Amino acid sequence: MKALKKHRGLVAPMDRANVDTDIIIPKQYLKSIKRTGFGVNLFDQLRYLDEGWPGKPLEDRQPNPEFALNQDRYIGASVLLARENFGCGSSREHAPWALEDFGFRVVIAPTFADIFYNNCFKNGVLPLELPAQLVEQLFQAMYEQPGYQLTVDLEEQQVLTDEGESFSFDIDAFRKHCLIEGLDDIGLTLQSADRIKEYEQQRRTEAPWLFDVISKGAI
Amino acid sequence: MANTLYDKLWNQHLVDARQDGSALIYIDRQLIHEVTSPQAFEGLRLAGRKPWRLDSNIATPDHNVSTDPGERSGGYEALKDETSRIQLQTLDNNCDEFGIAEFLLNDRRQGIVHVVGPETGAVLPGMTVVCGDSHTSTHGALGVMAMGIGTSEVEHVLATQCLVTKKQKNMQVRVEGVLGFGVTAKDVVLAVIGEIGTAGGTGYAIEFAGSAIRDLSLEGRMTICNMAIEAGARVGMVAVDDKTIDYVRDRAFAPTGDNWDRAVEAWKQLHSDEGARFDRVVELDAAQIEPQVTWGTSPEMVASVGADVPSPQDFDQEVARKGVQRALEYMGLKAGTPIGEIPVDRVFIGSCTNSRIEDLRAAAEVVRGYRKADSVKQAMVVPGSGQVKHQAEAEGLHHIFIDAGFEWREPGCSMCLAMNADKLGEGEHCASTSNRNFEGRQGFGGRTHLVSPAMAAAAGVAGNFVDIRAWEKKS
């Protein structure tokens, strides 16, 4: 996983509440068995006027000129500014894969849905919560100033504007640590392997029915 | 100390509480399907890791399978969509390579993971259950801590048998009283979402309680817990009672003999203690809940069948007004239109929300002796599993549907998410028993209205939404 300590980037809007993961990456692209290549279909239904499907040549697609990410001023954006309950719905990790593959490293919103929030951290994308009023203020500043950039300092837990304002944000210590170091958390958990085995042994005695075998040969 | 059901399940599965507030939680059962697992297995391969405990996993294909009887009977060779075939074969190959039990495509036990888990007894009360699918909350109906996870976590659970997570807050949704005639579990959960909103449960584990919930069958409780995620909650639960124990008894993977007796004793403790503290309590009066129909593009955009489509002006906040405006444009609806005047182009009866035998019986009872309206292009009935299909056929339900011009399909997720060929055309309105009315969810430009199985069936006959309470059943 890519580490993220400090990031500065162009800000683009997703100016609607309750953006679900079906909107972030529609289901037809979930047939892929890979983790990469989803960026071109990020926000597919909003970004293109025609119906998309896997493998449809890009030259056959009709970009929607009204959609922000198709406008010159947002090309190269890596910070997405969004509204309440971003990432609700399906647990598909293809949503953060698509955001990351497109080039987004940070998503700022007043609130996120739980599963999406969690999935972002596994993929080097920082979902960052700021109060709704502050997000509104950032939306205004972004719309008024083409080329609007923000700096996110994860170590200091600060969002910095070029005007010198700074806003602090909360994040739990474990996720922050993993993201700053780019850590694989399976490796971390396996450091507790002895503890897991100990728990398992005790549970086998207390609740043996939980360990009744479902084996490949037996079904 | 008085504990909630969630507290109890959490404490029983806590392997390690870390200083930073995160915790290692032991997972008893992982359900695996073809869409969110290939990258997890690939991750194991790349890191040279093996599953921690093979016998805790069980797999079945569901999201991407064809439900067309002709195509299905030909197995993989007959599948028209090559990318789907590759994904399905990848699941089989991964299960073979790693040694994971799988109900294969045309096995009678195949079906939607959230139908298969409880009906085979692979999911038991008191377990922790995960699956790379947000509707895993369904299993909470059995007094289970069940939650949807992403693919990285699927890999993590395979490799470590644990999930790194944080404890949620406790919410109780209490529905007291008696549900009116024709009002179902689906209407209850839609009314709850209408009340608290799609983010109302974010950060919470919801326990559904109250006399109206206790009166529901286990299948009804599954419908309710299934849509906890549509209220923002990863976990939805109902306490164990005698109905739960009766439901589990004699299932294929249920414990037997001495183990059964011990298990039952333990399961009887799976309820919130008297005086347990909830961070939030929401109360609904069962008698006030009417049959529900969603009119917008979020499950919270829901109204009673007798109501009108609302206007953006009815909402206080600017963001909400804009959201409603956009939803009405997408749905092609005018504010003030009576819900009953919305024409229905297709009907979908199925999904992990409503594809169990009781759902099919309820729909069949409505359809019996009627014909699908000519204006309805297609009405599809997709049983949740091979076992549900078999049971329905034993009861003759398929004849009722087929005689009425409804299609009788093979089990799978089908048009709930429209990954396969079952989907809506642009602009088409669908009366659907599924769980999400998001833009494009059931097909590009498709317009979904979430309803109960009986309401969907009636809409298929009438060609528009009708109040099921006034339906004349034929015998």
Interface residues (C-beta under 8 A of the other chain):
Chain A: R16 A17 N18 D20 D22 I23 P26 K27 Q28 L30 K31 S32 I33 K34 R35 Q45 E51 P54 R83 E84 N85 C88 G89 S90 S91 R92 E93 P96 T111 A113 D114 I115 N118 N119 K122 N123 D172 A173 F174 H177 D184 D185 I186 T189 L190 S192 A193 R195 I196 Y199 E200 R203 A207 P208 W209 L210 F211 D212 V213 I214 S215 K216 A218 I219
Chain B: V15 D16 R18 D20 G21 S22 L24 Y26 D28 V35 T36 P38 Q39 E42 A47 R49 W52 R53 L54 D55 S56 N57 I58 H63 N64 D81 T83 S84 I86 Q87 T90 C95 G99 I100 A101 E102 F103 R109 A122 L124 G126 M127 G132 D133 S134 G148 I149 G150 T151 S152 E153 E155 H156 A159 T160 Q161 C162 V164 T165 K166 T198 A199 T202 G203 I229 G232 A233 R234 F253 P255 N259 W260 R262 A263 A266 S298 V319 A320 K322 G323 R326 L417 A418 M419 E426 R436 F438 E439 G440 R441 F444 G445
